[in-house]
Amino acid sequence: MDVTVQPAVGWMTLNDQIKNSGLFFPVDPGPSAMIGGMVGTSCSGTNAVRYGTMKEWVVNLTVVLADGTIVKTKRRPRKSAAGYNLNGLFVGSEGTLGLVTEITIKLAVIPQETSVAVATFPTIRSAAATATSVIRTGIPIAAIEIMDDVQMNVVNRAGATKKKWKEVPTLFIKFSGTPNAVNEHIQQVKQLSKQQGGGDFDFTSDVEEQKALWSARKESLWSMLALKREGDDVWSTDVAVPLSRLADILEISKKELDDLGLFASALGHVGDGNFHESIMYNREDPAERKKVEDCVTRMVDRALEMEGTCTVSVFPILRTRRLSQPINRSHD
């Protein structure tokens, strides 16, 4: 239940090659991500709410240090209490401590049954509150993602999916487990959704229909980039807060995005208290750029005041930035 790969192997390529083994690698950031980069950024992804982030899945690393020394961070057994946690040192170090040349990662058993549900809501706060209540109820969902009304409009305009979506705040939820457990969890989440004023609640266990329902979340960033005009940039941010503050920060940040008067949306991995803002602006207009910078700065300050954390990512990466936090070059 593990596999050793070199860093330029993509996680989707790996899963395709081992699909007949009954196992899979569950960490799922952007589709183009490679396992070496996932180690460097300690990435997460939509499955993190159930399976955790990259650091939980690394068994050991082979690393070449600056002086040419080759280090093996750990032996192959999953259980080890011997020595320093060198995996924890190198995973997330973004290549600053050495070059990772080989990675042994754990694999998970493919669940017996999977299902995807999509739930619509009148406000971003009611959607976020539902996500929080699902997590606090202890329902073992595989993933729960949020997209606001603007992002749903973006997906419709880009035409990247076959479905026409309602342009309202929306939760995308994955379920996995035994068939009976999945059905029970779907009904529990549906009830929690209704308690927050939720509207439509669609779900399916059909593999192709699941892909269609989940496609809006996977195509969200690329849909925004597809709508760029000449001279536009998309500023994409990343903050996480304790679950108890998720609805608060999303509600305030969403209002500020709407007040910008620009094409701006909110989406993210709300099961972990994490969300992103994507703001399209004219890079040639200093006033517009300043307005976006101020909005992002306030969001980051707000997250830190709530005992949260942040990385700041920009598409394309800016030559200068006001914020001191490290740039995150992964998609998630």
GUGU-985273 format. One record per residue: residue in three letters; residue number from 1; z, x, y of N, C-alpha, C in turn. Coordinates in steps of 0.2 Angstrom, whole numbers. Layout:
<nodes>
ALA, NUM, Z, X, Y, Z, X, Y, Z, X, Y .
...
</nodes>
This chain:
<nodes>
MET, 1, 0, 4, -6, 0, 0, 0, 0, 4, 6 .
ASP, 2, -4, 10, 6, -5, 14, 12, -12, 17, 11 .
VAL, 3, -14, 20, 17, -21, 23, 17, -20, 29, 22 .
THR, 4, -24, 34, 21, -25, 40, 25, -31, 40, 28 .
VAL, 5, -32, 40, 35, -38, 40, 38, -38, 45, 44 .
GLN, 6, -44, 47, 46, -45, 51, 52, -45, 47, 58 .
PRO, 7, -44, 50, 64, -43, 46, 70, -49, 42, 72 .
ALA, 8, -55, 44, 71, -61, 40, 73, -63, 34, 69 .
VAL, 9, -58, 32, 64, -60, 26, 60, -57, 20, 64 .
GLY, 10, -61, 15, 65, -60, 9, 68, -55, 4, 64 .
TRP, 11, -51, 1, 67, -46, -4, 63, -50, -9, 59 .
MET, 12, -56, -12, 63, -60, -17, 60, -64, -14, 54 .
THR, 13, -67, -8, 55, -70, -5, 50, -66, -4, 44 .
LEU, 14, -60, -1, 45, -55, 0, 39, -54, -7, 35 .
ASN, 15, -53, -12, 39, -51, -19, 36, -57, -21, 32 .
ASP, 16, -63, -20, 34, -69, -22, 31, -70, -18, 24 .
GLN, 17, -68, -12, 24, -69, -8, 18, -64, -9, 13 .
ILE, 18, -58, -12, 15, -53, -13, 10, -52, -20, 9 .
LYS, 19, -57, -25, 11, -56, -32, 11, -55, -34, 4 .
ASN, 20, -58, -31, -2, -57, -33, -8, -51, -31, -12 .
SER, 21, -46, -27, -8, -40, -24, -11, -34, -29, -11 .
GLY, 22, -35, -35, -7, -29, -39, -6, -25, -37, -1 .
LEU, 23, -27, -31, 3, -22, -29, 8, -26, -28, 14 .
PHE, 24, -23, -28, 20, -26, -27, 26, -21, -23, 31 .
PHE, 25, -24, -20, 36, -21, -17, 42, -20, -22, 47 .
PRO, 26, -14, -24, 49, -13, -30, 53, -13, -29, 61 .
VAL, 27, -12, -23, 63, -12, -21, 70, -19, -22, 73 .
ASP, 28, -20, -27, 78, -27, -29, 80, -27, -29, 88 .
PRO, 29, -28, -23, 91, -30, -23, 98, -37, -25, 99 .
GLY, 30, -40, -22, 104, -47, -23, 106, -52, -22, 100 .
PRO, 31, -57, -25, 99, -61, -24, 93, -64, -17, 92 .
SER, 32, -65, -13, 98, -68, -7, 97, -63, -1, 96 .
ALA, 33, -56, -3, 96, -51, 2, 95, -51, 6, 89 .
MET, 34, -50, 12, 90, -50, 17, 84, -43, 19, 82 .
ILE, 35, -41, 20, 76, -34, 21, 74, -31, 27, 78 .
GLY, 36, -35, 32, 79, -32, 38, 83, -30, 36, 90 .
GLY, 37, -34, 32, 93, -32, 29, 100, -26, 24, 100 .
MET, 38, -26, 21, 94, -20, 16, 93, -14, 20, 92 .
VAL, 39, -14, 25, 89, -8, 30, 88, -6, 32, 95 .
GLY, 40, -11, 35, 99, -10, 38, 105, -7, 33, 110 .
THR, 41, -8, 27, 110, -6, 22, 115, 0, 18, 112 .
SER, 42, 1, 18, 106, 6, 14, 102, 4, 7, 104 .
CYS, 43, -2, 5, 102, -4, -2, 104, -1, -7, 101 .
SER, 44, -3, -13, 103, 0, -19, 100, -6, -24, 98 .
GLY, 45, -7, -30, 101, -12, -34, 99, -9, -41, 97 .
THR, 46, -14, -46, 95, -12, -53, 95, -7, -54, 89 .
ASN, 47, -7, -49, 84, -3, -50, 78, 4, -47, 79 .
ALA, 48, 6, -44, 85, 12, -40, 85, 18, -45, 85 .
VAL, 49, 17, -51, 86, 23, -55, 86, 26, -56, 79 .
ARG, 50, 22, -55, 74, 24, -56, 67, 24, -49, 64 .
TYR, 51, 19, -44, 65, 19, -38, 62, 21, -32, 66 .
GLY, 52, 23, -33, 72, 25, -27, 76, 20, -23, 79 .
THR, 53, 21, -18, 82, 16, -13, 85, 15, -7, 81 .
MET, 54, 10, -3, 84, 8, 2, 80, 13, 7, 77 .
LYS, 55, 18, 8, 81, 24, 13, 79, 27, 10, 72 .
GLU, 56, 27, 4, 71, 30, 2, 64, 26, 3, 58 .
TRP, 57, 19, 5, 59, 15, 5, 54, 12, 12, 52 .
VAL, 58, 15, 17, 56, 13, 24, 54, 18, 27, 49 .
VAL, 59, 15, 29, 44, 19, 33, 39, 20, 40, 41 .
ASN, 60, 15, 44, 42, 15, 51, 44, 9, 52, 48 .
LEU, 61, 9, 58, 52, 4, 61, 56, 3, 68, 54 .
THR, 62, -4, 70, 54, -5, 77, 54, -7, 79, 62 .
VAL, 63, -4, 84, 65, -5, 85, 72, -6, 93, 73 .
VAL, 64, -11, 94, 77, -12, 101, 79, -9, 102, 86 .
LEU, 65, -4, 107, 86, -1, 108, 93, -5, 113, 97 .
ALA, 66, -3, 114, 103, -7, 118, 108, -8, 125, 106 .
ASP, 67, -3, 127, 102, -4, 134, 100, -7, 135, 93 .
GLY, 68, -10, 129, 91, -13, 130, 84, -9, 128, 78 .
THR, 69, -3, 127, 79, 2, 125, 74, 0, 118, 71 .
ILE, 70, 0, 118, 64, -2, 111, 61, 5, 108, 59 .
VAL, 71, 6, 102, 61, 13, 99, 59, 12, 93, 55 .
LYS, 72, 15, 92, 50, 15, 85, 47, 22, 82, 48 .
THR, 73, 22, 76, 51, 28, 73, 54, 32, 70, 49 .
LYS, 74, 30, 68, 43, 34, 65, 38, 31, 66, 32 .
ARG, 75, 34, 65, 26, 31, 64, 20, 29, 57, 18 .
ARG, 76, 26, 56, 12, 23, 49, 11, 28, 43, 10 .
PRO, 77, 34, 44, 7, 38, 38, 6, 39, 34, 12 .
ARG, 78, 40, 28, 12, 41, 24, 18, 48, 25, 20 .
LYS, 79, 53, 25, 15, 60, 26, 17, 61, 34, 17 .
SER, 80, 64, 36, 23, 66, 43, 24, 72, 43, 29 .
ALA, 81, 77, 46, 28, 82, 47, 33, 83, 55, 35 .
ALA, 82, 78, 59, 33, 78, 66, 33, 75, 68, 40 .
GLY, 83, 79, 72, 44, 76, 75, 49, 75, 71, 55 .
TYR, 84, 72, 74, 60, 70, 70, 66, 64, 65, 65 .
ASN, 85, 64, 60, 69, 59, 55, 69, 53, 57, 73 .
LEU, 86, 49, 62, 70, 43, 65, 74, 38, 60, 75 .
ASN, 87, 37, 55, 70, 32, 49, 72, 34, 46, 78 .
GLY, 88, 40, 45, 80, 42, 41, 86, 40, 46, 92 .
LEU, 89, 40, 52, 91, 38, 57, 97, 31, 57, 98 .
PHE, 90, 27, 57, 93, 20, 58, 94, 16, 51, 95 .
VAL, 91, 18, 46, 92, 15, 39, 93, 17, 37, 100 .
GLY, 92, 12, 35, 104, 12, 33, 111, 12, 39, 116 .
SER, 93, 11, 45, 114, 11, 51, 118, 5, 52, 121 .
GLU, 94, -1, 48, 120, -7, 49, 123, -10, 56, 123 .
GLY, 95, -9, 59, 117, -12, 66, 117, -9, 71, 120 .
THR, 96, -3, 70, 124, 0, 75, 128, 3, 80, 124 .
LEU, 97, 5, 79, 118, 9, 84, 114, 6, 87, 108 .
GLY, 98, 0, 85, 107, -4, 88, 102, -10, 83, 100 .
LEU, 99, -15, 86, 96, -21, 82, 93, -19, 79, 86 .
VAL, 100, -20, 73, 86, -19, 70, 79, -25, 70, 75 .
THR, 101, -25, 73, 69, -31, 74, 65, -31, 70, 59 .
GLU, 102, -25, 67, 57, -25, 63, 51, -19, 58, 52 .
ILE, 103, -20, 52, 49, -15, 47, 50, -14, 43, 43 .
THR, 104, -8, 43, 41, -6, 38, 35, -3, 32, 38 .
ILE, 105, -6, 26, 36, -3, 20, 39, -2, 15, 33 .
LYS, 106, 3, 11, 34, 5, 6, 29, 0, 0, 30 .
LEU, 107, -1, -3, 24, -5, -9, 24, -1, -15, 22 .
ALA, 108, -3, -21, 24, 1, -27, 22, -3, -32, 17 .
VAL, 109, 0, -36, 14, -3, -41, 9, -7, -46, 13 .
ILE, 110, -13, -48, 11, -16, -53, 14, -13, -60, 13 .
PRO, 111, -11, -64, 18, -7, -70, 16, -12, -75, 12 .
GLN, 112, -8, -79, 8, -12, -84, 4, -16, -89, 8 .
GLU, 113, -13, -91, 14, -16, -96, 18, -15, -94, 25 .
THR, 114, -20, -96, 29, -20, -95, 36, -23, -101, 40 .
SER, 115, -21, -102, 46, -23, -107, 50, -22, -106, 57 .
VAL, 116, -27, -109, 61, -27, -107, 68, -26, -114, 72 .
ALA, 117, -22, -114, 77, -21, -120, 81, -22, -119, 88 .
VAL, 118, -25, -124, 92, -26, -123, 99, -23, -129, 102 .
ALA, 119, -18, -128, 107, -14, -133, 111, -15, -132, 118 .
THR, 120, -17, -138, 121, -18, -138, 129, -12, -141, 132 .
PHE, 121, -11, -139, 139, -5, -141, 142, -7, -142, 150 .
PRO, 122, -3, -146, 153, -4, -148, 160, -3, -142, 165 .
THR, 123, 2, -137, 163, 4, -132, 168, 5, -125, 164 .
ILE, 124, 4, -120, 167, 5, -113, 164, 13, -113, 161 .
ARG, 125, 17, -116, 165, 24, -115, 164, 26, -119, 157 .
SER, 126, 23, -125, 156, 24, -129, 150, 21, -126, 144 .
ALA, 127, 16, -122, 145, 13, -118, 139, 17, -112, 138 .
ALA, 128, 20, -109, 143, 24, -103, 141, 31, -105, 138 .
ALA, 129, 33, -111, 141, 40, -114, 138, 39, -116, 131 .
THR, 130, 33, -118, 129, 32, -120, 122, 32, -114, 118 .
ALA, 131, 29, -108, 120, 29, -102, 116, 36, -99, 115 .
THR, 132, 40, -100, 121, 47, -97, 120, 51, -101, 115 .
SER, 133, 50, -108, 115, 54, -112, 111, 51, -111, 103 .
VAL, 134, 45, -110, 102, 43, -108, 96, 46, -102, 93 .
ILE, 135, 46, -97, 97, 49, -90, 95, 57, -91, 94 .
ARG, 136, 60, -95, 98, 67, -96, 97, 69, -101, 92 .
THR, 137, 65, -105, 90, 66, -109, 84, 66, -105, 77 .
GLY, 138, 62, -100, 78, 62, -95, 72, 56, -97, 67 .
ILE, 139, 51, -101, 70, 45, -102, 66, 41, -96, 65 .
PRO, 140, 40, -94, 59, 37, -87, 58, 29, -87, 59 .
ILE, 141, 27, -88, 65, 20, -88, 67, 17, -81, 66 .
ALA, 142, 10, -81, 65, 7, -74, 65, 5, -71, 72 .
ALA, 143, 4, -76, 77, 2, -74, 83, 2, -80, 88 .
ILE, 144, 4, -79, 94, 3, -84, 99, 1, -81, 106 .
GLU, 145, -4, -84, 108, -8, -81, 114, -8, -87, 120 .
ILE, 146, -9, -85, 126, -9, -90, 131, -15, -88, 136 .
MET, 147, -19, -93, 138, -24, -92, 143, -24, -98, 148 .
ASP, 148, -24, -96, 155, -24, -101, 160, -30, -105, 161 .
ASP, 149, -31, -109, 165, -36, -114, 166, -42, -109, 169 .
VAL, 150, -41, -104, 173, -47, -100, 175, -50, -96, 170 .
GLN, 151, -46, -94, 165, -48, -90, 160, -52, -94, 155 .
MET, 152, -50, -100, 154, -54, -105, 150, -61, -106, 153 .
ASN, 153, -61, -107, 160, -67, -108, 163, -72, -102, 162 .
VAL, 154, -69, -96, 163, -73, -90, 162, -76, -90, 155 .
VAL, 155, -72, -92, 150, -75, -92, 143, -81, -97, 143 .
ASN, 156, -80, -102, 146, -85, -107, 146, -92, -105, 149 .
ARG, 157, -91, -102, 155, -96, -99, 159, -100, -94, 156 .
ALA, 158, -96, -89, 153, -99, -84, 149, -103, -86, 143 .
GLY, 159, -102, -91, 140, -105, -94, 134, -104, -90, 128 .
ALA, 160, -99, -86, 128, -98, -81, 122, -96, -85, 116 .
THR, 161, -94, -91, 116, -92, -95, 110, -96, -101, 110 .
LYS, 162, -96, -104, 104, -100, -110, 102, -97, -116, 105 .
LYS, 163, -90, -116, 106, -86, -122, 108, -86, -123, 116 .
LYS, 164, -86, -129, 118, -84, -130, 125, -77, -132, 126 .
TRP, 165, -74, -128, 130, -66, -128, 130, -64, -132, 136 .
LYS, 166, -58, -136, 135, -55, -139, 141, -52, -134, 146 .
GLU, 167, -53, -134, 152, -51, -129, 157, -44, -130, 159 .
VAL, 168, -40, -130, 155, -32, -131, 157, -29, -125, 153 .
PRO, 169, -22, -124, 155, -18, -119, 151, -18, -120, 144 .
THR, 170, -19, -115, 140, -20, -116, 133, -16, -111, 129 .
LEU, 171, -13, -113, 123, -10, -109, 118, -15, -108, 112 .
PHE, 172, -15, -102, 110, -19, -101, 103, -14, -98, 98 .
ILE, 173, -13, -101, 93, -8, -100, 88, -10, -99, 81 .
LYS, 174, -8, -93, 78, -10, -91, 71, -4, -93, 66 .
PHE, 175, -6, -96, 61, -1, -97, 55, -3, -93, 49 .
SER, 176, 2, -91, 45, 0, -88, 39, 6, -88, 34 .
GLY, 177, 5, -89, 27, 10, -89, 22, 7, -93, 16 .
THR, 178, 12, -97, 13, 10, -101, 8, 7, -107, 11 .
PRO, 179, 3, -111, 7, 0, -117, 10, 5, -122, 12 .
ASN, 180, 10, -123, 9, 15, -128, 11, 19, -126, 17 .
ALA, 181, 20, -119, 17, 24, -117, 23, 20, -117, 29 .
VAL, 182, 13, -116, 29, 9, -116, 34, 8, -123, 37 .
ASN, 183, 8, -128, 33, 7, -135, 35, 14, -137, 38 .
GLU, 184, 20, -135, 36, 26, -137, 39, 27, -134, 46 .
HIS, 185, 24, -127, 46, 25, -124, 53, 20, -127, 58 .
ILE, 186, 15, -129, 56, 10, -132, 61, 13, -139, 64 .
GLN, 187, 16, -143, 59, 19, -149, 62, 25, -147, 66 .
GLN, 188, 29, -142, 65, 35, -140, 69, 32, -138, 76 .
VAL, 189, 27, -134, 76, 24, -132, 83, 21, -138, 87 .
LYS, 190, 18, -142, 83, 15, -148, 86, 20, -152, 90 .
GLN, 191, 26, -153, 86, 31, -157, 89, 34, -153, 95 .
LEU, 192, 35, -147, 95, 38, -143, 101, 33, -143, 107 .
SER, 193, 26, -143, 105, 21, -144, 110, 22, -151, 114 .
LYS, 194, 23, -156, 110, 23, -163, 113, 29, -163, 118 .
GLN, 195, 35, -160, 116, 41, -160, 120, 40, -157, 127 .
GLN, 196, 35, -152, 127, 33, -149, 134, 27, -153, 137 .
GLY, 197, 25, -158, 135, 20, -162, 138, 13, -160, 136 .
GLY, 198, 13, -156, 130, 6, -154, 128, 1, -160, 126 .
GLY, 199, -5, -158, 127, -10, -163, 126, -14, -162, 119 .
ASP, 200, -20, -160, 119, -23, -159, 112, -20, -154, 108 .
PHE, 201, -20, -155, 102, -17, -150, 97, -22, -150, 91 .
ASP, 202, -27, -145, 91, -32, -145, 85, -30, -139, 81 .
PHE, 203, -31, -140, 74, -30, -134, 70, -34, -135, 64 .
THR, 204, -35, -129, 60, -40, -129, 55, -38, -123, 50 .
SER, 205, -39, -124, 44, -38, -119, 39, -45, -116, 36 .
ASP, 206, -50, -119, 39, -57, -117, 37, -58, -110, 40 .
VAL, 207, -61, -105, 37, -61, -98, 39, -66, -98, 45 .
GLU, 208, -72, -101, 45, -77, -101, 50, -74, -105, 56 .
GLU, 209, -71, -110, 55, -68, -114, 61, -62, -110, 64 .
GLN, 210, -59, -106, 60, -53, -102, 63, -56, -97, 68 .
LYS, 211, -62, -94, 65, -65, -89, 70, -68, -92, 76 .
ALA, 212, -70, -98, 76, -73, -102, 82, -67, -103, 87 .
LEU, 213, -61, -106, 84, -56, -107, 88, -53, -101, 91 .
TRP, 214, -52, -96, 87, -49, -89, 90, -54, -85, 94 .
SER, 215, -60, -87, 94, -65, -83, 98, -64, -83, 105 .
ALA, 216, -61, -88, 108, -60, -88, 115, -55, -83, 117 .
ARG, 217, -50, -82, 113, -45, -77, 115, -48, -70, 114 .
LYS, 218, -52, -69, 109, -55, -62, 108, -60, -60, 113 .
GLU, 219, -63, -65, 116, -69, -64, 120, -67, -64, 128 .
SER, 220, -60, -65, 129, -58, -67, 136, -60, -61, 141 .
LEU, 221, -58, -55, 139, -59, -49, 144, -67, -48, 145 .
TRP, 222, -70, -48, 139, -78, -47, 140, -81, -53, 143 .
SER, 223, -79, -59, 143, -81, -64, 147, -81, -63, 154 .
MET, 224, -75, -61, 156, -74, -59, 163, -78, -54, 166 .
LEU, 225, -79, -49, 162, -83, -43, 164, -91, -45, 164 .
ALA, 226, -93, -50, 160, -100, -52, 160, -101, -56, 166 .
LEU, 227, -96, -59, 170, -98, -62, 176, -97, -58, 182 .
LYS, 228, -96, -52, 181, -96, -47, 187, -103, -47, 191 .
ARG, 229, -102, -47, 198, -108, -46, 202, -109, -39, 204 .
GLU, 230, -114, -37, 207, -115, -31, 210, -110, -29, 215 .
GLY, 231, -106, -24, 214, -101, -22, 218, -94, -24, 216 .
ASP, 232, -93, -28, 211, -87, -31, 209, -84, -26, 204 .
ASP, 233, -77, -26, 204, -73, -23, 199, -68, -28, 196 .
VAL, 234, -66, -27, 190, -60, -31, 187, -54, -27, 186 .
TRP, 235, -49, -29, 190, -42, -26, 189, -38, -30, 184 .
SER, 236, -37, -26, 178, -33, -29, 173, -26, -26, 172 .
THR, 237, -21, -30, 172, -14, -28, 172, -10, -29, 166 .
ASP, 238, -4, -27, 165, -1, -28, 159, 7, -27, 160 .
VAL, 239, 11, -33, 160, 18, -32, 160, 21, -36, 155 .
ALA, 240, 27, -35, 153, 31, -38, 148, 38, -39, 151 .
VAL, 241, 41, -45, 149, 48, -47, 151, 52, -50, 146 .
PRO, 242, 58, -50, 146, 62, -54, 141, 59, -61, 140 .
LEU, 243, 60, -64, 134, 57, -70, 133, 60, -76, 137 .
SER, 244, 66, -75, 139, 70, -80, 143, 67, -80, 150 .
ARG, 245, 63, -75, 152, 60, -75, 159, 53, -76, 159 .
LEU, 246, 50, -77, 153, 43, -77, 153, 40, -83, 157 .
ALA, 247, 43, -89, 156, 40, -95, 160, 41, -94, 168 .
ASP, 248, 46, -91, 170, 47, -89, 177, 42, -85, 180 .
ILE, 249, 41, -79, 176, 36, -74, 179, 29, -77, 179 .
LEU, 250, 27, -80, 174, 20, -83, 173, 19, -88, 179 .
GLU, 251, 24, -93, 180, 23, -98, 185, 22, -95, 192 .
ILE, 252, 26, -90, 194, 26, -87, 200, 19, -83, 201 .
SER, 253, 18, -79, 196, 12, -75, 196, 6, -79, 196 .
LYS, 254, 5, -84, 193, 0, -89, 193, -2, -92, 200 .
LYS, 255, 4, -94, 203, 3, -96, 210, 0, -91, 214 .
GLU, 256, 3, -85, 214, 0, -80, 218, -7, -78, 217 .
LEU, 257, -9, -78, 210, -16, -77, 209, -21, -83, 212 .
ASP, 258, -18, -89, 211, -22, -94, 214, -23, -94, 222 .
ASP, 259, -17, -91, 225, -17, -91, 232, -22, -85, 235 .
LEU, 260, -24, -80, 230, -28, -75, 232, -35, -77, 235 .
GLY, 261, -37, -83, 232, -44, -85, 234, -49, -81, 230 .
LEU, 262, -47, -77, 225, -52, -73, 221, -53, -76, 214 .
PHE, 263, -57, -74, 210, -58, -76, 203, -53, -72, 199 .
ALA, 264, -47, -75, 198, -42, -72, 195, -39, -76, 189 .
SER, 265, -37, -73, 184, -34, -77, 178, -28, -73, 175 .
ALA, 266, -24, -77, 171, -18, -75, 167, -19, -76, 160 .
LEU, 267, -17, -71, 156, -18, -72, 148, -13, -67, 145 .
GLY, 268, -12, -68, 139, -8, -63, 136, -4, -65, 129 .
HIS, 269, 0, -60, 127, 3, -61, 120, 10, -63, 122 .
VAL, 270, 11, -70, 123, 17, -73, 125, 22, -73, 120 .
GLY, 271, 21, -72, 114, 26, -71, 109, 30, -65, 110 .
ASP, 272, 28, -60, 113, 32, -54, 115, 34, -54, 122 .
GLY, 273, 33, -59, 126, 34, -59, 133, 29, -55, 137 .
ASN, 274, 23, -54, 134, 18, -50, 138, 13, -54, 140 .
PHE, 275, 10, -52, 146, 4, -56, 149, 0, -51, 153 .
HIS, 276, -6, -53, 154, -11, -49, 158, -13, -53, 164 .
GLU, 277, -15, -50, 170, -19, -53, 175, -25, -50, 175 .
SER, 278, -31, -53, 176, -37, -51, 177, -40, -53, 184 .
ILE, 279, -41, -49, 188, -43, -51, 195, -50, -48, 197 .
MET, 280, -55, -52, 199, -62, -49, 201, -62, -49, 208 .
TYR, 281, -64, -43, 211, -64, -42, 218, -69, -37, 220 .
ASN, 282, -71, -37, 226, -77, -33, 229, -74, -26, 230 .
ARG, 283, -76, -21, 227, -73, -14, 228, -75, -11, 234 .
GLU, 284, -80, -14, 237, -83, -11, 244, -79, -14, 250 .
ASP, 285, -75, -19, 249, -71, -23, 254, -64, -20, 254 .
PRO, 286, -62, -16, 259, -55, -13, 259, -50, -19, 260 .
ALA, 287, -51, -24, 263, -46, -29, 264, -45, -33, 258 .
GLU, 288, -50, -34, 254, -50, -38, 248, -46, -33, 243 .
ARG, 289, -48, -27, 243, -44, -22, 238, -37, -22, 240 .
LYS, 290, -35, -22, 246, -28, -21, 248, -24, -28, 246 .
LYS, 291, -28, -33, 247, -25, -40, 245, -23, -40, 237 .
VAL, 292, -28, -37, 233, -27, -37, 226, -21, -32, 224 .
GLU, 293, -21, -26, 227, -16, -21, 226, -9, -24, 228 .
ASP, 294, -8, -28, 233, -2, -31, 235, 1, -36, 230 .
CYS, 295, -4, -40, 227, -3, -45, 222, 0, -41, 216 .
VAL, 296, -4, -36, 214, -2, -33, 208, 5, -29, 209 .
THR, 297, 6, -26, 214, 13, -23, 216, 18, -28, 215 .
ARG, 298, 17, -34, 218, 23, -39, 218, 24, -41, 211 .
MET, 299, 19, -42, 207, 20, -44, 200, 24, -39, 196 .
VAL, 300, 22, -32, 197, 25, -27, 193, 33, -26, 196 .
ASP, 301, 34, -27, 202, 41, -27, 205, 45, -33, 202 .
ARG, 302, 42, -38, 201, 45, -44, 199, 47, -43, 191 .
ALA, 303, 42, -40, 187, 43, -39, 180, 49, -34, 179 .
LEU, 304, 49, -29, 184, 55, -24, 183, 61, -27, 185 .
GLU, 305, 61, -31, 190, 68, -34, 192, 70, -39, 187 .
MET, 306, 66, -41, 182, 68, -46, 177, 69, -42, 170 .
GLU, 307, 71, -35, 171, 72, -30, 166, 66, -30, 161 .
GLY, 308, 60, -30, 164, 54, -30, 160, 51, -23, 160 .
THR, 309, 45, -22, 159, 41, -16, 159, 34, -17, 160 .
CYS, 310, 30, -12, 162, 23, -12, 164, 19, -6, 162 .
THR, 311, 13, -7, 161, 8, -2, 161, 3, -5, 166 .
VAL, 312, -1, -1, 169, -6, -4, 174, -13, -1, 171 .
SER, 313, -18, -6, 170, -24, -4, 168, -29, -7, 173 .
VAL, 314, -35, -3, 174, -40, -5, 179, -47, -4, 176 .
PHE, 315, -51, -9, 176, -58, -8, 174, -63, -8, 180 .
PRO, 316, -66, -3, 182, -65, 4, 179, -59, 7, 181 .
ILE, 317, -57, 13, 178, -51, 16, 180, -52, 19, 187 .
LEU, 318, -47, 17, 192, -47, 19, 199, -45, 27, 199 .
ARG, 319, -48, 30, 204, -47, 37, 206, -40, 38, 209 .
THR, 320, -38, 33, 212, -31, 33, 215, -27, 26, 214 .
ARG, 321, -21, 26, 214, -17, 20, 213, -10, 21, 216 .
ARG, 322, -8, 15, 218, -1, 15, 222, 5, 15, 217 .
LEU, 323, 3, 13, 211, 9, 12, 206, 10, 19, 202 .
SER, 324, 16, 20, 201, 18, 27, 198, 18, 26, 190 .
GLN, 325, 17, 20, 187, 18, 19, 180, 11, 21, 177 .
PRO, 326, 12, 23, 171, 6, 26, 167, 0, 21, 166 .
ILE, 327, -6, 24, 167, -12, 20, 165, -12, 18, 158 .
ASN, 328, -13, 12, 156, -14, 11, 149, -22, 9, 147 .
ARG, 329, -25, 14, 144, -32, 13, 143, -34, 9, 137 .
SER, 330, -30, 6, 133, -31, 2, 127, -33, -5, 130 .
HIS, 331, -35, -9, 126, -37, -16, 128, -31, -21, 128 .
ASP, 332, -26, -18, 124, -20, -23, 124, -13, -18, 125 .
</nodes>
